[in-house]
Amino acid sequence: MTSAASRLVGRRDVVLQVVRAATAERPAPVLITGAAGVGRGAVLAEVRDTLEEMGLATAHVPVLRADRNLVARVTAALALAPPSVLLLDDLDRADQEALTTLSRLRVAVVATYRTPLQRRHAELAAVPRTVVPLRPLRRAETERVLTDLLQANPVPELVDTLHLGSRGRPALLRLAVDGHRAAGTLRIVDRTAYLVPAGQPPAPPPDHPVLRALRLVGDPDWAVLKALAVLHPLGPAAEGLVAEAVGLSPDALRAALDRLAPYLTRGGGAWRFRTPLLASCLRERLGPWERRELSTVAVTALWSGTATCADPTYLPERLVDAADLVDSARAGDELLAAGSAAMRQDYHHARRWLRAAARRVAEPSRRATALLLQAATCASHQDFAAAKESAEQVLRECVDLVPATAAQETLVIYLVGLAATGDRAALRDIAEHGWQAPPGGPAGATTARAIALCLTGRWDEAYRLLSDTRSIWASADDATTTYGELFLMGAALLTGRMAECERIATDPGLLPLFRDPRHRPGLLSAVAWTLAATGEIDRIDRLYAEHGTPPHERSTVDIALGARAGRWDEALAAARLALATRAPAGHVPAHTAVRQEMAKILAARAQLTRARAVIDQGRAEQDCLPHVMSMAEAELDRVLGAPDRARRLLEQGLEVAARLGLVLATDELWLRLLLLTPARAPEIASRLGHLARRLDLGRVHRNHLLARVVAHKDSGDEVVRLVRYRNQPWELAETLELVAVHGRGDTRLLQEAYGLYGQLDALLPRARLRHLMRERAIPVPGRAATVTENERLLATLVSEGLTNRELAAVLRTTEKSVEGRLTRLFHRTGYRSRVELATAILTGEYPRQE
C-alpha cells in the first residue's frame, strides 16, 4: 500500500503555495501543471485536505474524458453547498467552451492540467491565472519514495535505474516497483532492496492503474502506443512501420501521435517515449501474438536494411519474441552468437538468447552447445533453477554430443541446481542409487553420488566414498578429478580431517581445471571459503596474492568475510548482495558462513528481529549447516533472556553434529554451552582440548584456552597473546571481556574491549559492558556519548518490535524502567508511536551515531 508520505515527497512546498494562492483576497484560478504521472492528483487531494483543516469548504469535480456535462456538473456542485474553493481534476480534458465558462466563475478555482498545453486550449495562455508547475522528483526524493513503497532501503543501483527510467515521476515509480515485484526481480534481504538480475525489465500486471489509465486513450491511439513500445528504437523508420502495423494512413497516424504528446516526444526525426520505463512496461505487457507480430515487423526491417538500430540487444530481443514467424535457422545462429558474446557481461539477455537459440537451431550438436552454454551462464550467475533445467536437457537428450569435461561440469551444475532449488528428494535418490546414466562412467558415477551425499548433509559418508574410490576418479577427465578433489576437501574440512583439507587449500594448482582461466576465479573462491570456514582469514589474502587474482574478481561472499576483520558495514553490504543474488547457493559452508556472520553482526547491533529472520530463512531453505544455525539462534535467545532455551539449542546442535560426523565449528558450540553451564566447565574444557589438538586451528585453540580460564581460572595471558596475533576485532573484544570477567579481572581489558566494541558499533555488548563496569566501579568514558548511545540502543530495539518484557530482558532492567525510558525517548524525539520511530530509523531520519 502506498502511503501519503510517498505520494507527497518533495511536494509540501507546492501544496502550501497552492493553498496561499487559493485563499488570497482576490484569487486568480490556480493551475497545478505537470507531465503525466508526476503527481498532480495527489497534490490536489492534499490541497483539499489542508483547506478543509482550515475550515474552508471545497467541492471536488473530476473532469471526465469527452465530458459534455462538465459545466452542468460544476453548476450543480456549487448550488448544492456553495464552497470556498472549487477543485477540478484533469482540466486538460475540458473543451474550450467549458474552459471559457469556468473562467467566469465567482469562486476560487484550483485545477490540475496535464502538460504539454493542447492546441485547442491555446487561449488558456491569455487567461489570468496562477500556474504552479510540478517538477519531477530529484534523485534523493526518488530514494525516499522507493524506501516508503518497499519498506526497505533501495541500493544506489536500484535508485539510479528507476529514477532514470521514470524520469522522476511518482506514478511510474510505483508502476516499476509493482512490475519488478511481478517479474520476481525485486529482492529484499535484511530490509535492503535489489534488482536481480540487472537489466531485466519490469512486467506489471495488465490491470495496473497506470496501464488502465493509458488504455483510456482509446483506439487507434492505444494501438499506436503499443506498436511504438516495440518499434521506436528503429528511429525515423519507426513511424512508417507503425503505420503499416496498425493499418493507419500517414495523416491518421500523425493525428494519433499528436494526441499522444503527453507520453511521446519527437527529436531527430524520430518518436520516442518521454519515460523509457513506460515503453518497457508496455512492451512486457503486450499479448503473445502482438509481440510476435510487431517483433516480426522489426526483424524484417532490420534484415532487409530498411531500418537500423544502434542498440546491439534490440535485434536478438526481437528474434526471441518473433519466434517461428521469422527464418528459424538464421535466427538460431544469430541468437547463439549473441548469447555466447553476452555470457559474462549481460546475464539477463544471454540467458534469454541462448534458451531461444536452443529451440531454433536445427543441427543437434549446435543445440547441445546452446543448452550447455545456457546452463553454464545461469549457474555462473546463480540462477540455479534455469541452470538445472538446461543441464537436465543436456544430460538426458544430448550428453554424447558434448566433450567429457563439459558433460561432467553439466552434471555438477544439475546436482547443485537440485540443492539450490530445494529438491532434496532427487538428491537423496542420487545419493542412494547414483545417477542412472552418468557421463564419465564409473568415475563420474562415484563423484555424482559423493556430491549428492554432500548436498544432503552426509559429509562423512561422502568423505569415505571419495577416499575409498580415489584411484577411480583421480585419473578421470579434468572436471571429474577437479570436482572430486573439491568436494573431498569440503568433506574433510567439515569432518575434521585437516591434513586432507590442507592438501588442496595449500596448493589449488593440484586441481586440473585450475589451469583454465575460465575456471580459476571460481575454484579460488571455493578454496577461499574453505580457509574462511577455518577462521584463518589472513590466508585468504595470501591465496589471492599468490595466484594473481585482483580484488574486483573476488566473489562477493569472500568480501563478506571482512566481518572477521572488523569491516562490518562492508561485510553486511556484501553479505546482503550475496544472498540477494544467491551467490553462495549450492555451496553449503559458504551460505552458512554468510548467514552466521550476518546474524552475529545484526544481533550485536541490537537488530535482533532482523538477525532472527536471517537464521529462519537459512533453516527454511535448508542451505545451511544446522549445528551452526543452532549456535546463532542460541545467542539470540540468550540475549532475550531465555538461557534455558539457548542451552537446549546448543545441546541439540552438538547432537546433530555428532550424528552427521561434523566437527568444524563444534568448538564454538562447546564454548557457548560452557558459559551457560559453568558446572560442566572442566568436562567441556577437556573436550575443547581434544578438538584443538585434532584441528590445530587458531580459533579452536582460542576457545580451548578460554575454557581453561573459566574452568581452571588460568590467567588468560596466553589466550590474549593469541587473539592479539590473530587481530580479529570481534574475537579480540570478546576474549578480553571473558578473561576480565572469569580470569584475572584486569580493568584495562574491560576498557579495551569496550573501545573495540565501539569501533564495530556493537551496541549490545557495549551496553552489557557498561552494566558490568558500573557494578565494578569502573569509569565509563564519555558520559554525553553514553546517554546518546543508550537512547539509540533503545530506539533500535523498539524498531525491531520487541515487547516491553523483552526490552527489559535485553537491557537488564525492569519493565517499569523501560516504560519510563520509552516516555522520555518519545518526548525528546517527537515521535508518537513505535511505528513512527521504526519508519524514521528505516529512512535514516532518526539520528545515527556520528
N, C-alpha and C positions, 0 to 999 in steps of 0.2 A: 504494500500500500504506500502511495506517495504522500508524504506529509506536507502540510502547509509550508513548513520551513524550506523544503526543497523547491517548492514552486515559486518562492519569493526570494531566493538567494539573489543578491545584487539588485533587488527591486524596491527596497524600503524607501530610498530617497525619491524614487519615481512616484510611489504611492502618495507620499507627503506633498510632492509638487502638484499632483493632480488634485488632491483634496484642497490645497490652498487656492488653486485656480478656480475650482468649482464653487468655493464658498466666499469668493471675493464679493465686494459690494455690487458690482455690475459685471457678472461673469460672462465672458465670451464662451462659446462652445469649446469644449476641450476634446482634442483628438489624441488618443493613445495609438501611436502608429508603430508598425514593425513588421518584419517579414513573417511568413508562415512558420508557426512553431516556436516563435520567440517568447510567447507567454503573455499575450495581450489579455486573454480571458482571465488568467489568474490574477493579473494586476487589477482588472476591473472588479473582480469579486472582492479583493482586499479593500479597494476603494469603497465599495458598498458597505462592507463591514465597519470600516473606520467611520464613515458618515453616520451610520446608524448608532454607533457607540457615542457619537457626538450629539445624538438626539435629533438628527435630521432624517426625515422620511425620504425614501427612494422608491422609484419604480423601475424595474428591470425588464426591458423588452428586447429579446433576441431578434435579429433580422434574419429572416429565412431566405433561402435561395429563390430567385424569381418571385419575391414577396410583393404581390399586388395589393395586399391589405395592410401594409405597414402603417400608413397614416391612420387608418381606421383603428388599428390595434393600439397605436400610441394615444390617440384621442380618447379611447375607452379607458385606458390605464390612467390617464390624467384626470378623467371625470370621476373615476371610482374612488380615488383617495389622492387628492392633489399633493404631489410630492415636492420636496425642496429640490431634488435633483433627479433628472431622468437619465437612466443608463441604457445605452444602445450598444449591443454586442454585434460585431461584424457589419459595420455600416457600409463597407465596401460592396455589399450585396444589394444595396438600395439603388433604385433607378434615379435619374436626375430629377424627375418631378417630385419624388418623395424627399430628396435632399433639399430642394427649394422650399418645400412646405415646412420641413422640420427646422430649417434655419430661422423661421419666423416665430418659433415658439417663445413664449414669455416664461421660460423656466430654464434653470441651469441644466445644461446637457453635457454628459461625459460619454464619449463613444470610442469604440475601438475601430481601427481601419487597417486592413492588411495592405502593406505596400508591395509593389510599386503602385503609384496613383494610376487608376484606369483612365483611358482616353475619354470615356463617356462622363467622367467626373472632372473634366478639366476646369470647369467653372468653380469647383470647390476651392481651388487655389486662391480665388479672389474673395472668398467669404472670410470676414474677420473671425479669427479663432486662435486658440492656444494649442500648439502642437507639442506633444510630449513624446519624443521618439524613444522606443525601447531598443537599446543596443544589444548585440549578442553578449553572452556571458564571457567573462575573461577566464583564462585557464584556471586560476585559483578558485573562481566561483563554480566552474565545472567540477572541480575536485570536490567541493563541498556538496554539490547536488548528488554526485555519484556516491559519496560517503553516506548520505541520507537514504538514497534509494537502495543501496546494497547492505546497509548496516554493517559495513566493513570498510577498511581503508584501501582504496584502489592504489595499486602500484603506479609509479610515474608513467610507465609504458602504456598502461590501460588508459590513464587520463589523457595522454597525448593522442592516442588513437581515436578515442571517442570525441575529444574536443575538436580535433581536425576534421573528422568525418561529419560531425553535426554542425560545424561552424558556430558552436556556442549556442545552439537553440535547444531550450529545455525539453520541448516535446520530442525532439529527435534523440536526445539523450535517453529518455525513457523508452523510446522505440528500440534503441540499440541495446539497452540493458535487457529488455524483455526478449529481444531477438537472440542475444547471446545466451541467455538462460535456456531458451527453447532449443538452441543448437548444441547445448552441452559444452560450450566453450568458456563459460564463465565459471571459474572455480574459486572457492573461498576456503582458505586454510588459515586457521588461527586469526580470524577476523581480518584477513588480508585478501584482496580480490585480484585475480589474474585472468588474462585471456590466454587460453591454451587450446589448440596451437595458435600462434600468432598468424595473422593473415586470413583466417577463416571468417567469412562474412556472417553477420547475424541473420537469423531466419525467424523473424517474429511470426506469431500465429496469424492466420489470414483475417481473423476478426479483430485485430488490434485496432484501438480507437483511431490512431493516426492513419492506418490504411483504410478504415471505414470512411473517414472524412475525405480522403483522396478520391474514393470511388464516387463521391457525390459530384465530382466534376462532370460526370455523365459521358455518354458517347457522342462523338468519336474521341473526345479528349482523353478519356481513360485508356482507350486502346493505343493512342499515340504515346502517352506517358509510359506505358508498359513496354512498347516497342523501343522507345529511346533508352530505357533502362538497359537493354541488351546492346543496342546498336550505336549509342552515342560515342563510344571510343573510336569509331571509324571516321570521325571528323566530318569534313564537308560532304563526304559521300553518304553520311547517315540520313540526311533529310530525304533524299530520293529513295533510299532503301526503306525508310519508314513508310513513305507514301505507298510504295509497292506492297509492303507487308500488310498494311491496314486497309488498302483499297481506297485511298483518297486522292483527289486531284491536287495539284500543287497549290491552288488557291485555297481549297478547303483545309489542307494541311497547315498552310501559313496562318489561317484564321485560328485554328486549334492551338498552334504554338503561341500565338499572341495571348490567347485566353489562359495559357499555362504559364504566363510570365512570373507568377509568384514562386514557381518551382524550377523554372528553367531560365537560362541566360544565354546570350549569343556572343561569341567572340572569335575572331579569326575565321569567319565564315562557317562556324560550326556551333551547334547547340550542345549545351552540357547542363547538368543539374547544378543548382546553386549549392546543394549539400551532397557530397559524394555518398554519404551514408544512406540517403533516401534512395538513390539509384541501386545500391547494393541490396537493400531490403526489398525493393520492388522486384528485382531480378530473382531473388531467392524465393519469392512467394508466387511466382508465375506457375501456372499449371504445367504438368509434364509436356503436354503437346505444344503449348505455347512456347516453352523454352526450346523444344526441338526445332520447331518451325523457324523461329527467329534466329536461332543459332545456325541453322542451315543457310539462311539468307546471308549471315555474316561470313561463314566459311566459303560459300560460293563466291562472294565478292572478293575475299582475300586471295583465294586460289586463282581466280581469273585475272587478278590485278586491277580490278575496277575500284578497289579500296585498299588502304594501307592502315596499319596501326603500329605505333611505336612501342606499345606495351608488349613485352615478349610473352606474358602469360595469357594474353587475350585469345589468340588462335587456339592453343591447346585447350583452354576452358570451353571454347565454343565447340571444339571437336568432341569433348566429353558430352556436352549437352545435346549435340546434334544426333548422337547415337548412330543408328543404321541408316539415317537419311542422307549420309554422305559416303563416299568411297571408303569402305572399311579397311582395305589393305593400306591405302595411303594414310588414313587417319591413324591406324595402329602403328605404323612405322614412325610417324611424326610424334605421336604420344610417347612411344618408347624412348625416342631420342631426347625429347623434352624432359621426361621424368627422370631419366638417367642423369641428365645435367643438373637437375634441381635437387638431387637427393640430399646433399649436405646443407644447402643454404635455405631451401624453401620447402619445408616438410609438407605443409598443407597441400600445395599443388603437386608435389612429387607423388604423394600418396594417391591422389585422385587420378593423375595421368597414368601412372603405372597400372593401377587397377583397371582403368579403361583400356589400356593397351593390351592387357592380358585377355580381354574379351574380344578385341578386334583382330589381332594378328592371327594369321591362318597357320603359319608354319609352327609345328609343335615345339621345336627347340627354342624359338623366339618367345613363344607363350611361356615356356618354363622359365626363360630368362626374366621376363616381365614379373612373373609371380615371385621369383627368387629375390629380385631387386626390391619389390614392394615389401616383402617380409623383412628384409634386412633394413630397409628405410624405416618402417614402422617400429621395429624393435629398437633401432638406434635412437628414436625419438620417443620411446617409452609408450607407444600406442600398442600395447600387447594384445588387445582384442583383435585389431586388424591384422597384426603380425601373425597371430595364431591361425587366423582364417586362411591367409595366403600360404603359410608354411604347411598347413594340413593339406591344402590342394597340391602343393609340390610333392609331399610325401606319398599321397595316395594316387596321384594321377601321372606324375612325370619325373619321379625321382631318378629314373635310369637315364634321363637326358641331361643331368647336371653333374659336374665333377664331384668326386668323392668327398673332398673337403667341404664344398658348398652344401652337399647333402647332409653332412653331419652338423654343420652350423645350423641348417634349417631345422633339424631335429631338436637341437638345443633351444632354438627360438620357440618352437612349438611347446616344449616342456615348460620353459619359463613363462610362456603365454598362458598355459593352463594354471600355473601358480598365481600369476598376476591377476587373472580373471576369476580366481576362486574355484576352479573346477577340481576340487580335491578328489572326487570320486574317480575321475580319469587318471589322475596322478597315482592314486593308490592302486588302481588296476595295473598300471605300468610297473609300479614298484614291486608288485607281487608276481606278475606274469610276464613282464617285459613288453616291448613293442612288437606288434605282430609281424612286421617285415622290416626290420631296421636297416638303414643304409650302413655299410661298413662291416656287415657280417657279425661274427661273434664279438669283435671289439666294440662295434657300435652298439650292439645289444647290451653289453655289460655297462658301458658308460651311460646309456639311456636309463637303465634300471637304477644305477647309482645316483644319477641326478634326480630321478623321481623320488628316491628314498630321502635325499637331502631336502627336497622341496616339500616333503610331507613331515619334516621334523625328525626323521630317523637317521640322524647323523652318524651314530655309532655303527649301525648296520652298513651305512654307505662306506664308512672308512674301511670296515673289514672286507667288504666286497671288492673295493678298489685295490686294497693292499694284496688280497689273495690272487687277484687276476692281473696284476701289473704286467706280467710277461705277455699277456694277450693284447692289451690296449696300448701299451707304451711303444710298441713297434708298428702301430697302425698309421693311418694318414694323419697329417698335421693337426687337423681340427679335433679328431678323436683323442689324440695324445694331449693336446693343449687343454681341452675341457676335462679330461680325466685328471690331469695334474691340478687344475684349478679347484675342482670340487674335492679332490683328496686334500689339498691344502686347507680348504674351508672346514672340512670334516675333522681334520687333525687339530685345527685351532679350537674348535668348539668342544672337542672331547679331551683336550688337554695333552695331546701328543705333540709337544712343541718342536721336537727335533725334525719331524716330518714337515711340519708347517714352515719352519725356518728355511728349509732347503730351497723352496721357491721364493719365499719372501726376501731372502738374501740375494737371490740371483734369478730375476724373472726372465733372463735370457734363456733359461732352460726350457721355456715354453716355445714350441716350434713356431707358432703363429706370431710370436713377438718380433720376428724378423720382418713381418709385413707392416709397413707404416699405417695401413688402414686399421689394423687391429691393435697397434701398440698403445694408444691412449686408453682404450677400454680395459686392456689387460693390466696396465699400470694402475688404473683406478681400482680394479679388483684387488690387486696386491696392497694398494694403499689402505683400502678398507680393512684388510687383514691386520695391518700394522696398527691402524686406529683402534680396532677392537681390543688390541692388547694394551692400549694406553700409552704406547711408545710413540708419541706424536712427532718427536724430533726426527725419527727415522723416515717419516713421510717426505719431509723436505729434502733429506739426503737422497731418497729414492728418485724424486723428480729431478734433482740437480744432476745426479749421476747419469740419467738417461735423457737429459736434454729436453724435457717436455716443458714448454713455457707455461706460466701460471694460467693464462687465459684458456688453455686446453684442458685444465683440470675439471673433473666432474664437480658439479655444484655440491654434491653431497660430501666431497672431500673438503671443500671450503667450510662446510657446516661444522666440521670438527675443530674449527677455530674456537669452539666453545671451550675446549680443554686449555687453549692458550689464553683465555680470558677475553677474547674478542666477541663478546656476547651479542651485541647488536648485529654485527656482521654474520654471526653464526645463525641467529634467528632468521634473518632475511634469507640466507642461503638455504636453510632447512625448510622454510615455508615454500620457497620456489621448488625445491627438490620434491616435496610432496605434491605440490600443485601440478608439476609436470610428470609426476610419477617416476622420477629419475631412478630411485633405488628399487622400483617394483621388480619382483623376482629375485632380488638379492636380499635374503632374509637378514643376515647380520647387518647389512648396510641400513635397511629400513628400520631395524631395531635401534641402531645407533642414532639415527636421525630423530626418531620419536623419543628415545630416552633423553637425549640432550635437550630437545625442546621442552619436554616435561620438567626437567630439572631446572632450566633457566626460568621458565614461566612460574613455577612454584616458588623459587627463590625471590622472584619479583612480585609475589603476592597475587599472581594471576592464576588462582587455583582452579577455577572452573575451566579456564582455557587449557590448563595442564591436564585436567581430567578428560577433556574432550580429545586431546591428542592420544592419550592412552587408550580410551574406549574405542576410538577409530582404528587404532592398530590391532586391538583384540578382535574387533568386528571383521576386519579384512583378513585376519589370520596371517598377517605378513610379518609378524614379529616373534622373537623368541619369548615364550610365555613366562619363563622364570625372571627374565629381565624386566618385563612389564609388571610383574608382581612386585618387584623392588620399587619401581617408580610409583605404583599405586599405594604401596605401604607408606611411603614417605608422605603422601598427601593425607592419608588417614592419621598419621602421627601428628602432623601439623594441626589437623582439625580436631584434635583431642580424642582420638579413638585408638589408643595404643594397643588394645587387645585385638582389634581387627587388623591393625598393622602387623602385629606379631603372627597372626594366623596366615596372612598373605605371604609373609616371608617363609614360614614353615611350608606352606603349600608350594611355593616356588622352588624350594630346595627339594621337596619330594618329586616334583615334575622333572627337575634337572637330573636327579638320581635315576628316575625311571627311564629317561631318554639317553642316559650316559653323557650328559652335558656337564662340562666342568668350568668352562670360561664364564666369568662374572659371578660364579657362586661365592667367591671371596667377598664380594660387596654385600651379598645377602647375609652371609655369616656375620659380618661386622655390624650391620644394622640390627640383626637379631640379638647380638651381644649387648648392644646399647639399650635394648628394650627388656632384656632378661639378664641382668647382671649376675644372677646366681649361677648362670651357666658359663660365666666368663672363662674359667680355667679350661673347661672342655672345648669351648669354641676357639680359644687361643691355640690349643693343641691342633685342632683341625686346620686352622689357618697356617700353622707352621708346616704341616704336611703339604698343603696346597702351594705354599711359597717355594718349598724345595722342588715340587713337581713341575711347576710352571716357570719358575725363575724369572718373573716379570716384576718390574719396579712397583707397579700398583699393588700387586699381591703381597710383596714384601712390606710395603707401607701398611696395608691392612693388618698383617700379622704383627708388626711392631706396635701398632695402635692397640690391638687386642691385648698385648702384653702390658701396655701402660694401664689399661683398665683392670686386667686380671691380676697383675703382679706388682702394680704400682712402680713400674720402671720409670726412670727419669724422663724418658721421651727424647733425650738428646739425639739418639741415633735416627729416629724417625724424622725429626725436624731437619737433620742434615740431609736425609734422603729427599724429602719433598722440596727443600730449597734447591737441590741439584736438579730435580725434575722440572721445577719452575712452571708449574701449572697453578694459576692464581686460586681457583676454587679449591683444589685439593690442598694447597698450602694453607689457605684460611681455615678450612675445616679441620685440618690436622692441628694447627696451632690452638684452635679453640678446644679440641678434645684433650690435648696434652695439658692445657692450662686448667681444665676442669677436673681431669682424672689423674693427672700426673703431678708435676712439681708446682702447679698453680702460679706460675710467673705472670705478674700483672702485665709486663711488656708484651707477652704473647697475645693476651686478650686484646690489647690496644692495636697490635699489628694486624690481628685477624679482623678487627673492626674496620680498620682502614682498607684492607683488601676487599672486604665485602662491599664497602662503599664504592670502590673503583668499578665493581661489577654491577652496581645499582641493585644489589641483593637486599631488598627491603626487609624481608622476614628474618634472615639471620642477623641483620643489624639490630632489629628490634629485640630479638632474643638476647643478643649480647648486651644491649643497654640494660635490660632487666637484670641480667647476671652481674653486670658491673655495678649497678646500684646496690644490689644485695651485698657486694663485697666492698662497698665504699670506694670504688674506683671511679675517678672523674671521667665523665663522658664529654669529649671535646665538642665545642660548637653548640652552645645552648640554643641560639636562634635557629640554626640549621636543623637541630634535632626536632624542634617544635614543628617546623615545616615538613620534615620528613615523616613525623608521626601522623600529621594530617594527610599527607599524600598516601601513606600506607592505608589509613582508614578509608580514604576515598576509593582507592583501588580495590580493597576488599568488598566495599559496598557495591561497586560497579560489577563485581563478579557474582553478585546475587546471594551473598552469604546472609544467613539469618543472624539476629542479634546473639542467639546462643552460640552459633559458630564463630561470630566475631569475638565473643568473649573468650572462647577456647583458644583461638589463634593468638589473641593479644594478651592472654594470660591475666584476665581481669574478670569483673563481674558484668552481668547483663545491665545492671543499673548504671555502672560506669560507662558502658557502651552507649546507653541511651543519652547520657549527658554529653558525651563526646560527639555523638551524631547531631544533637541540637546545636552545639557550638559550630560544627562544621557547616551545617546548612545555613546558619545565621551569618557566618562570615563570608561564605561564597555566594549567597543569594539564590542558590538552587532550592527548589521547593519540594523535590522528591528524589528518590533513588534513581528513577528513570532519567530525570533531567541530568543528574550528576553522571550517570553512565554514558549518556549521549555526549556530554561535554568532554569526557575523557576520550571517547572514540574519535571525536572530531578534532581533538587537540586544543579545545578551548580552555579546558581546566589546566592551570599552570603546571608545567613539568619541572623536574629538578634541573637547576642550572648546572 
